[in-house]
């Protein structure tokens, strides 16, 4: 499986849910089997309802050949397409909040809060690359802001350190001009 970055847990969750369903039903992953699996209390701990609901709600578009079953190739096509094209805010919300997305609550909230900022191409979808680029830009901006704040508030290099009790050991850039030689 390819490395999908920040959204890899979502794609893995969809694939894992598909695998569980495919192993439970000899006739494959059909719409009826997805519904049946969601209704079984014995599946509560092994079939993620959010991922199963996504497969159920999007069954027609996932089953490309229209045979009434989601094949392994169709599932692979789904995750590869999602990886390349990204997720809409609605898809991200449904799948990320599944509890098995691999994303922390803080990360999910950050993505939802900045979804439009992350969607740099304006297609209404975010990819792992867009999330990573936003994270890098945010970190860079934080460092620039931190540096600007230190530069503006920490003038001790120029004027000397007022907190130092050892006057002879604390020189500013200006005081070296007037410092007497120790020789």
N, C-alpha and C positions, 0 to 999 in steps of 0.2 A: 504494500500500500504506500502511496506517495505521502510525503510529509505535507500536511495541510496547515501547519502553523497553529495560530490561536484558535481556529475553529475545528481543529482535528478531533476533539472530543465529541463534537456534534456529529461529524461524519462517521466516527467510529461507533457512536451510539446507535445511529441509524443502521449501520452495517451489522452490528451485534444483534439488534432487535430482529432484523431480517433473518440472520442465521438461526436464532432461537426458533422463530416461526417456521423456517424451512425444515428444521430438524424435528419439529413436532407434528408436521402434517405431510403425509406421503404424497398427497396430490399437489403440493407446493404452497406457495404463499398467495392465496386467493383472498378476495375481499371478505368472503364468508369466514375464512380461517382467521383472519385478523380480528374480526368481530368476536368470533368464538374464543380466541385466546385472551382477549381483553375481558371477557366475561367469566373466565375461570379464576377462582380464588387461588388455585395452586400456582398460577402464573404471576401472582402479585409481586413476588420478589425477583422474577427473572425476565419478565416482559415489561419494559418501560412504557407506561401508558402514553406519555407525550410523544415518544418516537413512533409507537404503534398508531396513535391518532394521526400523526403526520402521514404515515404510509396509507392509512385508511382514507383520509381527506384528499390525498393527491394520487390515489390509485390509478385513475384513468390516464393521467399524464406520465406516470412511471411505467405503466404497462404499455410500452411503445408498440408492440406487435398485436395488441388487442386480444390475446388468447385467454385473458381472465386470470393470468398468473404473473407475479413479478419474478422474473428469472434472476439468477446471479449476475448475468451480464447487464440486465436492466438496472439492477441495484448499483452495480459498479458505475454505469453510465450516470446515474443520478448523483452519486457522491463526487464523481469527477467533474460533472457539469456544475454542481454547487461550488466546488472548489475553484473552478475557473471563473464562474460568473458571480459568486458570492451569494449572500442571503439577504432577503428583504428584512426590514425591521420586524415585521410580523413573524416571519419564519424564525429569525434569530430569537425573538422573545419566546415563542413556543418551544423551540428546541433547547435553548440555553437554560431556561428555567425548569428543565426536565429533572434536574437533580443529578444527572449523569453526563453533563457536558464537559466536565473537567475544568470549568471556569469558576473562579471564586465569585461570591456575591458582589464584591467590590469591583471586579473586572467586568461582570455583566452590567452593573449599574453605570460604570464608566463608559462602556460601549453604547448603552442605550442613551445616556446623557449627551454623548458626542457623536451619535450616529451620522448626522448630516455633515459634521466636520470631517469625519473619517471617509465618507463617500466622496472622494476627491473627483471622480469622473461624473458624478451626478446622475448615475443610473438607478438610484434607489436601492442599491445593494452594496454590501461591504464584503470585502475579501480579507483573507488573513494578511495579505500584503498591505492593504490599506490600513488595517489595524496596526501592523508593525510600523509602518511609516508614520502614522499619527503618534504612536508611542515614542518613536525616536525624535520627532519634531517637538513633542511635549517635553521630553527630557532635555533637549537642547535649549528650549526656551526657559525651562526652570533654571538651568545652569547660567544662562545669560542674565536672567533676573537676579539670581543669587550673586553673581559677580558684580552686577551694576549696584546692587544694594551694598555689598561690602566696599566697593570702590567709593561710593558716596558717603558711607558712614564711618569708614575706618581710615582716617587720615593720619593715624599715628606714625606711619612710615615717613610722612612729610614733616609733621610737627613734633614728633617724639611721642613716647608712651607715657601718658600722665599717670598711669597706674604703677609705674615702677618706682620703688623707693630708693633704688641705687641710681642716683643721678649720673654718675660717671659711666655706667654701663648702658644707658639708654640715650642714644643719640638719634636725632632726626636728620633728614637729609640737609636741612638748613644748618644744624648745629655743627656738622663736620667742617664747615667753612671756618668756624670760629674756634674749633678744638685746638688746644695747645699740644704741642708735641711732647711726648713723655721722655725725650732724651736728655 
